[in-house]
Amino acid sequence: MSESPSTCPAPSAALRAAVRLSLVPGIGPRTYRQLVDSFGGPEEVLRAGPSELRALPGIGVKLAREIAQAEQTVDIDDELKRCHDFGIDIAEVRDANYPQRLKEIFDPPSVLYCQGRLLPQDDLAIAIVGTRHPSPYGLTQAERFAKGLAQAGLTIISGLARGIDAAAHRGALAGGGRTLAVLGSGILSLYPPEHRALADEIVTRGALLTEFPTLQPPKAGAFPQRNRLVSGLSLGVLVIEAATRSGALISARHAMEQNREVFALPGRVDNRNAHGCHRLIRDGAKLVETIDDVLAELGPLATITTIDSQTTMHHPAELSLNERETAILQAIDKEPTSIDAIVGKTAFPVQQILATVSVLEMRRLVRRISGNSLIRL
């Protein structure tokens, strides 16, 4: 991946302490939270003595010694330099720029590495996951749903794996939308390596995210672990082609535990990669056939909290409209509105209005009820 130096300021002392503490062997997300909650912050944890640390449940002699010596034994300068050189930002779980939905899960990562940009609209996201060995039908449907949902204003989240994951990312990009890839490795140890070009494109229209240090290689156990982040970042998870032992079902299980919606696309009964989806449907997942099935189930979940803490409700697709599209949308009422009325309200030329109305229809914000009349949905 090409270098893209970060424009962010040097990490604060608190962030340096968070990275150092997260790299101490034996400290996972739950232990990190316990330590930080008990001492008040990562800097305070690193200043604590072994006896103070051992007073906490689950902190034994060895781990207490590792933490107390971390300032001398855990070198973070090379890690932070790589992050700077490759434009990788780091957020600690309590930071304001840490994804809010991820903070809600039981075990959010203590630090999150991000290459690309996270935007407020990424709170309105859906995960699309499935088998690494899909049928042509599965690939087609993954791209179709990702493209349509991206055009409706939702960010598409997946794991950059071969098969359905890659098709979901490509569908979102083809739809002109945003997509986030959650990795089971460090950002600079990208897996699978053949998805490097796709990853670079994702960085320009979303972000690569991981809880692992930059050079950590992919390990089998890391991929089920990262699946809780795929679901945790999302409003819901759509499973497209998954066998009964598929990793995609792990994402679906996490989604249920995290109180997220679960959707499944049915398939042929003689396709073993449809059996996992059928099991999910029997267990209560929403059977989907169209993009509208997903949007209807999610309902009015789009909210934006402004700087002054006022909350405004929006359809997800409204977040990505340009100035002209927004003006034309606002000129269309819940009651039938003619093209002539829109011209009168906006002063845009008819041809621009007709072209923009087509975009608004595609994003399911308006519906044409006659050749010359529309309503706002």
C-alpha positions in Angstrom: 0.0 0.0 0.0 1.4 3.4 -0.9 2.5 5.7 1.8 0.1 8.6 2.7 1.6 10.6 5.6 -0.9 11.5 8.3 -1.8 15.2 8.7 -2.8 14.6 12.3 -0.9 16.1 15.2 1.6 14.0 17.1 -0.2 11.5 19.5 -1.0 12.9 22.9 0.6 11.4 26.1 -2.8 9.8 26.8 -2.9 8.1 23.4 0.7 7.0 23.6 -0.1 5.4 27.0 -3.2 3.7 25.5 -1.2 2.2 22.6 1.5 1.1 25.0 -1.0 -0.5 27.4 -2.8 -2.2 24.6 0.4 -3.9 23.4 1.2 -5.4 26.8 0.9 -9.2 26.3 -2.2 -10.5 28.1 -4.3 -7.3 27.9 -7.4 -7.7 25.8 -10.3 -5.3 25.5 -12.0 -6.4 28.7 -8.9 -6.3 30.8 -8.0 -2.9 29.3 -11.4 -1.5 30.3 -11.2 -2.9 33.8 -7.8 -1.3 34.3 -8.7 2.1 32.9 -12.0 2.2 34.7 -10.2 1.4 38.0 -7.3 3.8 37.7 -8.9 6.6 35.6 -6.9 6.3 32.4 -4.1 4.5 30.6 -1.4 6.9 32.0 -2.5 6.2 35.5 -2.5 2.4 34.9 1.1 2.6 33.7 2.1 4.6 36.8 0.5 2.1 39.2 2.7 -0.2 41.2 2.5 -4.1 41.0 0.7 -4.3 44.4 -2.0 -1.9 43.3 -2.4 -3.8 40.0 -2.7 -7.1 41.7 -5.5 -5.8 43.9 -7.8 -6.0 40.8 -9.6 -9.3 40.1 -7.9 -11.3 37.4 -4.6 -9.4 37.5 -2.0 -11.9 38.5 1.7 -11.4 39.5 3.0 -11.9 35.9 0.6 -9.5 34.3 1.0 -6.9 37.0 4.8 -7.0 36.5 4.4 -6.7 32.7 2.2 -3.6 33.1 4.5 -2.0 35.7 7.5 -2.5 33.4 5.7 -1.5 30.1 7.3 1.9 30.0 10.7 0.2 29.6 9.8 -3.0 27.7 7.0 -2.0 25.2 8.5 0.2 22.5 5.8 2.1 20.6 7.9 4.6 18.7 8.3 2.4 15.6 4.6 1.6 15.6 3.6 5.3 15.9 6.1 6.2 13.1 4.5 3.6 10.8 1.1 5.0 11.5 2.3 8.5 10.7 4.1 7.4 7.5 1.1 5.5 6.2 -1.7 7.9 7.2 -3.0 5.5 9.9 -4.9 7.2 12.7 -5.5 5.6 16.1 -8.4 6.2 18.4 -8.7 5.1 22.0 -12.1 3.7 23.1 -13.0 6.8 25.1 -12.1 9.3 22.4 -14.8 11.4 20.7 -13.6 10.2 17.2 -14.0 6.5 18.2 -17.1 5.0 16.4 -20.1 5.5 18.7 -21.8 2.2 17.7 -18.6 0.3 18.5 -18.5 1.8 22.0 -21.9 0.1 22.7 -20.7 -3.5 22.3 -19.6 -5.6 25.2 -15.9 -5.7 24.3 -14.9 -2.8 22.0 -11.2 -2.7 21.0 -9.1 -0.6 23.4 -7.5 1.2 20.4 -8.7 1.2 16.8 -6.4 1.7 13.8 -8.0 3.5 10.8 -6.6 4.2 7.4 -9.0 6.4 5.5 -11.8 8.5 7.0 -14.7 7.8 9.2 -17.6 10.1 8.8 -20.8 10.7 10.9 -22.9 9.1 8.2 -21.0 5.8 8.8 -23.1 5.3 11.9 -25.8 4.4 9.4 -24.2 1.2 8.1 -25.1 -2.4 7.3 -22.7 -5.3 7.1 -22.8 -7.8 4.2 -21.0 -11.0 4.8 -20.9 -14.6 3.4 -18.8 -17.4 2.1 -15.4 -17.2 0.6 -16.5 -19.7 -2.0 -19.7 -18.2 -3.4 -21.7 -19.2 -6.5 -22.1 -16.7 -9.3 -25.6 -16.1 -7.9 -24.2 -15.2 -4.5 -21.6 -12.8 -6.0 -24.3 -11.1 -8.1 -26.6 -10.7 -5.1 -23.9 -9.4 -2.8 -23.0 -6.7 -5.4 -26.7 -5.9 -6.0 -27.6 -5.4 -2.4 -24.4 -3.5 -1.6 -24.9 -1.2 -4.6 -28.5 -0.5 -3.8 -28.1 0.0 -0.1 -25.1 2.3 -0.7 -27.2 4.3 -3.1 -29.9 4.5 -0.4 -27.3 6.2 1.8 -26.0 3.3 4.0 -22.3 2.6 4.5 -21.4 -1.0 3.6 -19.2 -2.9 6.0 -17.5 -6.2 5.4 -14.2 -8.0 6.1 -12.3 -7.7 2.8 -12.2 -11.5 2.5 -12.4 -13.4 -0.7 -15.9 -14.1 -2.1 -18.9 -12.3 -0.7 -17.0 -9.7 1.3 -15.0 -8.4 -1.7 -18.2 -8.4 -3.8 -20.0 -6.3 -1.2 -17.1 -3.7 -1.1 -17.1 -3.6 -4.9 -20.9 -3.2 -5.1 -20.8 -0.3 -2.6 -18.0 1.4 -4.7 -19.9 0.8 -7.9 -22.9 2.5 -6.3 -20.9 5.6 -5.5 -21.3 4.9 -1.7 -19.0 4.5 1.2 -17.6 1.2 2.5 -15.5 0.1 5.5 -13.3 -3.0 5.6 -12.6 -4.5 9.0 -9.4 -6.5 9.0 -8.2 -9.6 10.8 -4.6 -8.4 10.6 -2.6 -5.2 10.8 -3.2 -2.7 8.1 0.3 -3.1 6.7 -0.1 -6.9 6.7 -3.1 -6.9 4.4 -4.9 -10.2 3.8 -5.6 -11.5 1.3 -2.7 -9.8 -0.6 -4.5 -9.8 -3.9 -7.1 -7.4 -2.5 -4.5 -4.6 -2.2 -5.9 -2.6 -5.1 -9.4 -3.0 -3.6 -8.1 -1.9 -0.2 -6.6 1.2 -1.7 -9.9 2.1 -3.4 -11.7 1.6 -0.1 -9.4 4.0 1.7 -10.4 6.7 -0.8 -14.1 6.1 -0.2 -14.2 4.9 3.4 -11.6 3.2 5.6 -9.7 0.2 6.6 -10.2 -0.6 10.3 -8.5 -3.0 12.7 -7.8 -3.5 16.4 -4.4 -5.1 15.6 -1.0 -3.4 15.4 0.1 -2.4 11.9 2.4 -5.3 11.2 0.5 -8.1 12.8 0.1 -11.0 10.3 -3.2 -12.7 9.8 -3.9 -15.5 12.2 -6.8 -17.9 12.1 -8.2 -16.9 15.5 -8.2 -13.2 14.6 -10.9 -13.5 11.9 -13.7 -14.7 14.2 -12.5 -12.0 16.7 -12.8 -9.3 14.1 -16.4 -10.4 13.2 -17.7 -8.8 16.4 -16.5 -5.4 15.0 -18.2 -6.0 11.6 -21.5 -6.4 13.4 -20.8 -3.9 16.1 -20.3 -1.1 13.6 -23.6 -1.9 11.8 -27.3 -1.4 12.2 -27.7 -5.0 11.0 -26.0 -7.8 9.2 -27.0 -9.3 5.9 -25.8 -12.9 5.3 -25.5 -14.0 1.6 -24.5 -17.6 1.1 -23.1 -19.3 4.2 -22.6 -22.9 5.1 -23.6 -24.1 8.5 -20.1 -23.6 9.8 -19.4 -20.4 8.0 -17.6 -17.5 9.7 -20.5 -15.4 8.5 -22.7 -17.1 11.0 -20.3 -15.9 13.7 -21.0 -12.3 12.6 -24.8 -13.1 12.7 -24.5 -14.4 16.2 -22.6 -11.4 17.3 -25.3 -9.2 15.7 -28.0 -10.9 17.8 -26.0 -10.5 21.0 -25.4 -6.9 20.2 -29.1 -6.3 19.5 -28.5 -5.6 15.8 -30.8 -6.8 13.0 -30.0 -10.0 11.1 -31.0 -10.5 7.5 -30.5 -13.6 5.3 -30.9 -14.2 1.6 -32.5 -17.6 0.8 -30.9 -19.9 -1.7 -31.3 -23.3 -3.4 -31.9 -26.2 -1.1 -29.2 -28.2 -2.9 -26.6 -25.5 -2.3 -24.8 -26.2 0.9 -23.8 -22.6 1.1 -27.4 -21.7 1.5 -28.0 -23.9 4.5 -26.5 -21.4 6.9 -28.9 -18.7 5.7 -31.9 -21.1 5.9 -30.9 -21.9 9.5 -30.8 -18.2 10.3 -34.2 -17.6 8.8 -35.6 -20.5 10.8 -34.1 -18.9 13.9 -35.8 -15.6 13.3 -33.6 -13.7 10.8 -35.5 -11.5 8.3 -35.8 -13.2 4.9 -34.9 -10.6 2.3 -35.5 -10.6 -1.5 -35.0 -6.9 -2.3 -33.2 -3.9 -0.9 -36.6 -2.5 0.2 -36.9 -5.5 2.6 -33.8 -4.3 4.4 -34.7 -0.6 4.4 -38.3 -1.3 5.7 -36.9 -3.4 8.6 -34.4 -0.8 9.6 -37.0 1.9 9.7 -36.3 5.5 10.7 -32.9 4.7 12.3 -31.0 7.6 10.8 -30.2 10.2 13.4 -27.6 13.0 13.5 -26.5 14.7 16.7 -25.3 18.2 16.1 -22.6 20.1 18.0 -25.1 21.7 20.3 -26.5 18.2 21.2 -29.7 18.7 19.3 -30.9 15.6 17.4 -32.3 15.7 13.9 -33.9 12.8 12.1 -33.0 12.1 8.5 -33.3 9.4 5.9 -29.9 7.8 5.5 -29.7 8.8 1.8 -30.1 12.5 2.7 -26.6 12.6 4.2 -24.9 12.2 0.9 -26.9 14.7 -1.2 -25.3 17.7 -2.7 -26.7 21.2 -2.5 -28.9 21.0 -5.6 -30.3 17.6 -4.7 -31.1 18.8 -1.2 -32.9 21.9 -2.5 -35.0 19.9 -4.9 -35.8 17.3 -2.3 -37.0 20.0 0.1 -39.3 21.3 -2.7 -41.2 18.0 -2.9 -44.0 17.5 -0.4 -45.7 14.5 1.1 -48.6 15.4 -1.1 -48.3 15.2 -4.9 -45.9 17.9 -6.2 -45.7 18.8 -9.9 -42.4 19.4 -11.8 -43.7 22.9 -12.5 -44.1 23.5 -8.7 -40.5 22.4 -8.1 -39.3 24.7 -10.8 -41.2 27.6 -9.1 -39.7 26.8 -5.7 -36.1 26.2 -6.8 -35.6 28.2 -10.1 -33.5 25.3 -11.4 -33.9 24.4 -15.2 -36.4 21.6 -15.9 -33.7 19.3 -17.3 -31.6 19.6 -14.1 -34.7 18.9 -12.0 -35.6 15.8 -14.1 -32.0 14.5 -13.8 -31.9 15.1 -10.1 -35.4 13.5 -9.6 -34.0 10.4 -11.1 -31.2 10.3 -8.5 -33.7 10.9 -5.7 -35.9 8.1 -7.0 -32.9 5.8 -7.1 -32.1 6.7 -3.5 -35.7 5.9 -2.5 -36.4 9.5 -1.3 -39.2 10.3 -3.7 -41.7 8.3 -5.8 -43.2 9.3 -9.2 -47.0 8.9 -9.1 -47.5 10.2 -12.6 -45.4 11.5 -15.5 -45.4 15.0 -14.0 -46.0 14.5 -10.3 -44.0 13.1 -7.3 -44.3 12.6 -3.6 -41.6 12.6 -0.9 -41.3 9.3 0.9 
